Amino acid sequence: MSIKNYKLNQIDKTQARKKIGEILRLSKEGPIFSKHALSELANDGLTTTDAVNVLKSCNARILRDGEFENGSFRYRLETAYILLVISFNQAGTKIIVITAWDKRTRG
């Protein structure tokens, strides 16, 4: 039996949303933030707490299946105000926040 590689194998948007919830429930550690994500959050006056709240929000949605870019599948998770681009580590046990923005200021 092969182990799923969440970086290289796409899951549909519903599975990705469920995976986020599962990781948040089971992991004692928070998400990993790329340097780019930290910079973009700061540029828009947002914090890592804002991003974590999006990940935890029952109102956050993934509107389309993931896209493969720079070596991993990425998923856009969004609320009415904030959009995060996230990926999963290979084992599917960690969330990596790649970038983020405030939709009220950048659309």
LOMAR-177766 format. One record per residue (C-alpha): residue in one letter; x, y, z. Coordinates in pm, whole numbers, padded with zeros to 5 digits, always signed. Each point is the difference from the previous one (the first is absolute). Example, Ala and Ser with C-alpha at 12.3 -4.5 7.8 and 13.67 -1.06 7.14 Angstrom:
2
a+01230-00450+00780/s+00137+00344-00066/
This chain:
107
m+00000+00000+00000/s+00142+00336-00098/i-00007+00307+00221/k-00163+00311-00147/n+00235+00286-00077/y-00202+00316+00064/k+00257+00226-00167/l-00002-00184-00331/n-00350-00151-00014/q-00302+00221-00035/i-00302-00045+00221/d-00331+00163-00084/k-00114+00317+00172/t-00232-00182+00241/q+00276-00240+00108/a+00242+00293+00038/r-00243+00186+00229/k-00050-00314+00209/k+00377-00052+00015/i+00048+00351+00140/g-00248-00073+00279/e+00161-00336+00073/i+00348+00151+00026/l-00123+00280+00227/r-00168-00254+00230/l+00292-00243+00018/s+00306+00224-00009/k+00129+00174+00309/e+00201+00233-00222/g-00149+00273-00214/p+00047+00045-00370/i+00335+00077-00158/f+00025+00348-00152/s+00230+00068-00294/k+00206+00319+00011/h-00210+00124-00289/a-00323-00062+00192/l+00131+00186+00305/s+00100+00293-00220/e-00333+00010-00182/l-00197-00023+00325/a+00196+00294+00139/n-00044+00198-00324/d-00378-00029+00040/g-00004+00071+00373/l-00083-00362+00082/t+00159-00238+00251/t+00063-00371+00023/t-00294-00010+00243/d-00223+00134-00277/a+00124-00278-00228/v-00055-00269+00264/n-00352+00134+00052/v-00066-00043-00373/l+00126-00359+00018/k-00233-00068+00295/s-00301+00188-00137/c-00306-00201-00092/n-00070+00274-00256/a+00330-00050-00186/r-00038-00172-00335/i+00217-00152-00268/l-00181+00090-00320/r+00200-00210-00247/d+00233-00297-00005/g+00370+00050+00065/e+00252+00122-00254/f+00350-00141-00037/e+00266+00268+00029/n+00363+00004+00113/g+00004-00366+00101/s-00327-00033+00193/f-00375+00018-00033/r-00136+00326+00139/y-00349+00080+00116/r-00169+00339+00040/l-00189+00022+00328/e-00207+00311+00038/t-00249+00185+00213/a-00183+00315-00102/y+00305+00207+00098/i+00319-00208-00006/l+00145-00248-00248/l+00275-00249+00087/v+00192-00216-00243/i+00100-00316+00182/s+00160-00335-00069/f+00061-00312+00204/n+00325-00170+00088/q+00071-00334-00165/a-00160-00205+00280/g-00306+00224+00022/t+00067+00081+00365/k+00086+00370-00030/i-00150+00303-00168/i+00235+00240-00175/v-00130+00353-00056/i+00167+00116-00320/t-00156+00344-00037/a-00295+00202+00120/w-00180+00321-00069/d-00282+00219+00117/k-00264-00011-00272/r-00140+00336+00112/t+00321+00175-00106/r+00121-00211-00292/g-00308-00176-00132/
